[in-house]
Amino acid sequence: MTEDRADAEVLARKCADVMWADDNASRRLGMHLEAVGPGAATLSMTVTDAMTNGHGDTHGGYIFTLADSAFAFACNGYNQRTVAQHCSITYIIPSALGDRLTATAEEVSRQGRNGIYDVRVTNQRGETVAEFRGHSRTVKGTHLPEATEEVR
């Protein structure tokens, strides 16, 4: 790993640590931050009874929330505060009570203040449950105080 890449990995982890400390939604839903790097993140959670719908499947909103959280950690690893400007999801197969869902986010494009990220949500068998695409926008502010650059 090059020194620049190692520095980028450390920066992404520090940004994630700051965000995670304040991310009540992800933590209270039992999500785990499995991995983070510049433009990438992996989060997982186990489907609880409170997350099932009237069909006995995982409610789509919880799947979306898991994917959205992975998207957030992936696009905030550059020490620029970044928010979602548009997201969409396609549900492929249902998931159920007890399933372990994993959302893996990867950067597709990052130009200026805009980014595009794809997130694949899989179950414990590696089957794709959903595909999510998020469009990001950087805003004013940083996660870490030692930053010298800030989006204006």
C-alpha positions as CSV (number, residue, x, y, z in Angstrom):
1,M,0.0,0.0,0.0
2,T,1.4,3.4,-0.9
3,E,1.8,6.1,1.7
4,D,-0.9,8.2,0.1
5,R,-3.3,5.3,0.1
6,A,-2.4,4.5,3.7
7,D,-3.0,8.2,4.7
8,A,-6.4,8.1,2.8
9,E,-7.4,4.9,4.7
10,V,-6.5,6.5,8.1
11,L,-8.4,9.7,7.2
12,A,-11.5,7.7,6.2
13,R,-11.4,5.7,9.5
14,K,-11.1,8.8,11.6
15,C,-14.0,10.5,9.8
16,A,-16.1,7.3,10.3
17,D,-15.2,7.2,14.0
18,V,-16.5,10.8,14.4
19,M,-19.7,10.0,12.4
20,W,-20.3,6.7,14.2
21,A,-20.2,8.4,17.6
22,D,-23.1,10.6,16.6
23,D,-25.1,8.1,14.4
24,N,-27.8,7.1,16.8
25,A,-30.0,5.7,14.1
26,S,-27.5,3.2,12.8
27,R,-26.3,2.2,16.2
28,R,-29.8,1.7,17.7
29,L,-30.8,-0.4,14.8
30,G,-28.0,-2.8,15.6
31,M,-25.8,-1.9,12.6
32,H,-22.1,-2.7,12.7
33,L,-19.5,-0.8,10.8
34,E,-17.5,-3.6,9.3
35,A,-15.1,-1.7,7.0
36,V,-14.5,1.8,5.8
37,G,-12.1,3.4,3.3
38,P,-12.0,6.3,0.9
39,G,-15.1,6.0,-1.1
40,A,-16.1,2.6,0.4
41,A,-17.9,1.2,3.4
42,T,-19.5,-2.0,4.6
43,L,-22.2,-2.1,7.3
44,S,-24.2,-5.1,8.5
45,M,-27.3,-5.8,10.7
46,T,-29.4,-8.7,11.7
47,V,-33.2,-8.4,11.0
48,T,-35.2,-8.3,14.2
49,D,-38.9,-8.9,14.7
50,A,-39.4,-5.1,14.9
51,M,-38.1,-4.9,11.3
52,T,-40.6,-7.2,9.7
53,N,-43.7,-6.2,7.7
54,G,-47.2,-7.7,7.3
55,H,-45.8,-10.3,4.9
56,G,-43.3,-11.5,7.4
57,D,-40.4,-10.0,5.3
58,T,-38.0,-7.4,6.2
59,H,-39.6,-4.0,5.8
60,G,-38.0,-2.2,2.8
61,G,-37.4,0.9,4.8
62,Y,-34.9,-1.0,7.0
63,I,-33.1,-2.3,4.0
64,F,-33.0,1.2,2.6
65,T,-31.7,2.6,5.9
66,L,-28.9,0.0,6.0
67,A,-27.9,0.9,2.4
68,D,-28.2,4.6,3.1
69,S,-25.9,4.3,6.1
70,A,-23.2,2.5,4.1
71,F,-23.6,5.2,1.4
72,A,-23.1,7.9,4.1
73,F,-19.9,6.3,5.5
74,A,-18.5,5.8,2.0
75,C,-19.0,9.3,0.8
76,N,-17.9,11.0,4.1
77,G,-14.4,9.5,4.2
78,Y,-12.6,12.5,2.6
79,N,-13.1,14.8,5.6
80,Q,-15.7,16.9,3.8
81,R,-19.3,16.9,5.2
82,T,-21.3,15.1,2.5
83,V,-25.1,14.6,2.3
84,A,-27.4,12.7,0.0
85,Q,-29.1,14.6,-2.7
86,H,-30.9,11.6,-4.3
87,C,-31.2,7.9,-3.6
88,S,-33.0,5.0,-5.2
89,I,-33.3,1.3,-4.4
90,T,-34.4,-1.8,-6.3
91,Y,-35.5,-4.7,-4.2
92,I,-34.4,-8.1,-5.7
93,I,-35.5,-10.8,-3.3
94,P,-37.1,-10.7,0.2
95,S,-35.3,-11.0,3.4
96,A,-36.7,-12.3,6.6
97,L,-36.4,-12.4,10.4
98,G,-33.0,-13.4,11.5
99,D,-31.2,-12.7,8.2
100,R,-27.9,-11.0,8.5
101,L,-27.8,-8.2,5.9
102,T,-24.6,-6.6,4.6
103,A,-24.5,-3.4,2.6
104,T,-21.3,-2.8,0.7
105,A,-20.9,0.7,-0.8
106,E,-18.5,1.7,-3.5
107,E,-17.7,5.0,-5.1
108,V,-18.6,5.1,-8.8
109,S,-17.7,8.8,-9.5
110,R,-16.6,11.8,-7.5
111,Q,-16.2,15.1,-9.3
112,G,-16.3,18.5,-7.7
113,R,-19.0,18.5,-5.0
114,N,-20.9,15.6,-6.5
115,G,-20.5,11.8,-6.1
116,I,-22.3,8.6,-7.2
117,Y,-22.2,5.5,-5.0
118,D,-23.5,2.0,-5.6
119,V,-24.5,-0.1,-2.6
120,R,-25.3,-3.8,-2.8
121,V,-27.2,-5.4,0.1
122,T,-26.7,-9.1,0.5
123,N,-27.9,-11.7,3.0
124,Q,-25.9,-14.3,4.9
125,R,-25.9,-16.6,1.8
126,G,-24.4,-13.9,-0.4
127,E,-27.7,-13.5,-2.3
128,T,-28.4,-9.9,-3.5
129,V,-31.4,-8.5,-1.6
130,A,-31.3,-5.0,-3.1
131,E,-29.3,-2.6,-5.2
132,F,-29.1,1.1,-4.1
133,R,-27.6,4.1,-5.9
134,G,-26.9,7.3,-4.0
135,H,-26.0,10.7,-5.3
136,S,-24.0,12.8,-2.9
137,R,-23.3,16.5,-2.5
138,T,-20.5,18.0,-0.3
139,V,-21.5,20.9,1.9
140,K,-19.7,23.3,4.2
141,G,-17.8,21.7,7.0
142,T,-15.4,18.9,7.9
143,H,-15.5,16.0,10.4
144,L,-12.0,16.6,11.8
145,P,-10.6,19.9,13.0
146,E,-7.1,19.5,11.4
147,A,-8.6,19.9,7.9
148,T,-7.2,22.7,5.8
149,E,-9.7,22.5,3.0
150,E,-13.4,23.2,3.2
151,V,-16.0,23.1,0.5
152,R,-17.6,26.6,0.1
